[in-house]
């Protein structure tokens, strides 16, 4: 069974892994492909396949940050508990 990236986007790249933004709790987070996880780490350039997307990298990063925050809050943590990009 293959796990898919949870970010709703036309373009995905690399394997999908669990991103856990609260280092002390590895069960809180979301599944992201390598391309979208790299956006959380402030990737500055578009990949060739992303040229078809009608959003800036900053807009996509903001959406991913909102998803990340939602997962953290749902688990009972606060925004300040996020310590990993």
PELIN-V58463 format. One record per residue. RES is the residue in one letter. SS is DSSP state (alpha for helix, beta for strand, coil for the rest). PSI is psi in degrees with one decimal (none if undefined). D_CENTER is the distance of its C-alpha to the mean C-alpha in Angstrom with 2 decimals. Layout:
BEGIN
<<RES:SS:PSI:D_CENTER> <RES:SS:PSI:D_CENTER>>
END
This chain:
BEGIN
<<X:coil:129.5:20.67> <X:coil:132.6:17.46> <X:coil:134.2:14.15> <X:coil:153.7:12.10> <X:coil:134.8:8.49> <X:coil:-9.6:7.96> <X:coil:126.7:6.81> <X:coil:101.7:10.42> <X:coil:152.7:11.28> <X:coil:-21.2:14.41> <X:coil:128.8:13.16> <X:coil:150.7:11.38> <X:coil:135.7:12.46> <X:coil:178.9:13.11> <X:coil:156.7:12.95> <X:beta:131.1:10.40> <X:beta:162.3:10.08> <X:beta:121.6:9.35> <X:beta:118.7:7.08> <X:coil:104.0:9.62> <X:coil:-13.1:9.52> <X:coil:103.6:13.24> <X:coil:-29.4:15.10> <X:coil:-6.5:18.18> <X:coil:96.4:16.72> <X:coil:3.7:14.92> <X:coil:-6.2:15.02> <X:coil:126.9:12.61> <X:coil:-152.2:8.90> <X:beta:159.1:7.08> <X:beta:126.7:7.39> <X:beta:144.1:5.32> <X:beta:166.6:7.85> <X:alpha:-36.8:8.84> <X:alpha:-43.4:8.69> <X:alpha:-31.3:5.13> <X:alpha:-38.4:4.65> <X:alpha:-29.5:7.77> <X:alpha:-37.4:6.95> <X:alpha:-23.3:5.74> <X:coil:18.1:9.05> <X:coil:37.9:10.82> <X:coil:133.3:11.67> <X:coil:-15.1:14.71> <X:coil:147.8:15.89> <X:coil:145.6:15.21> <X:coil:156.7:15.69> <X:alpha:-43.2:18.85> <X:alpha:-16.3:17.37> <X:alpha:-4.3:15.29> <X:alpha:-19.5:18.66> <X:alpha:-9.8:19.09> <X:coil:131.6:16.28> <X:coil:47.3:17.92> <X:coil:152.7:15.31> <X:coil:164.6:14.98> <X:alpha:-36.4:12.12> <X:alpha:-40.6:12.45> <X:alpha:-42.1:12.31> <X:alpha:-41.5:9.11> <X:alpha:-42.6:7.62> <X:alpha:-40.4:9.55> <X:alpha:-41.8:8.35> <X:alpha:-40.0:4.66> <X:alpha:-38.3:6.79> <X:alpha:-40.2:9.09> <X:alpha:-43.9:7.27> <X:alpha:-48.1:6.63> <X:alpha:-41.7:10.25> <X:alpha:-43.7:11.55> <X:alpha:-39.1:10.87> <X:alpha:-46.1:12.46> <X:alpha:-39.9:15.29> <X:alpha:-30.7:15.97> <X:coil:-0.8:16.60> <X:coil:8.6:19.07> <X:coil:173.1:17.53> <X:coil:163.7:17.51> <X:alpha:-35.9:15.15> <X:alpha:-12.4:17.19> <X:alpha:-13.3:16.31> <X:coil:119.0:12.83> <X:coil:10.8:13.87> <X:coil:137.2:11.12> <X:coil:none:8.59>>
END
